[in-house]
Amino acid sequence: MGSFSVWHWLIVLVVVLLVFGAGKLPKVATDVAQGIKNFKKGMSDPKPEDETPAAPSVPAGQINTANSAGAEQKPVADKVSG
């Protein structure tokens, strides 16, 4: 009783055909094969393809700290009272 007979496999095949339909099986098999191929490719690639380049560095004296946090700059005339 440890192994399956041919009749067991035929019943499983009939159930799979009823659930998925005969037309969908090739598409499912193709999707599974592409998934395995992409997984193997991903495991062999040392670097990911969507790696973004690092931001260019700006010397500390050239950074505008007043507007770097998204603060709104007001005209000088508004700041002077008188």
Beta strands, then each sheet from edge to edge (+ up, - down):
end
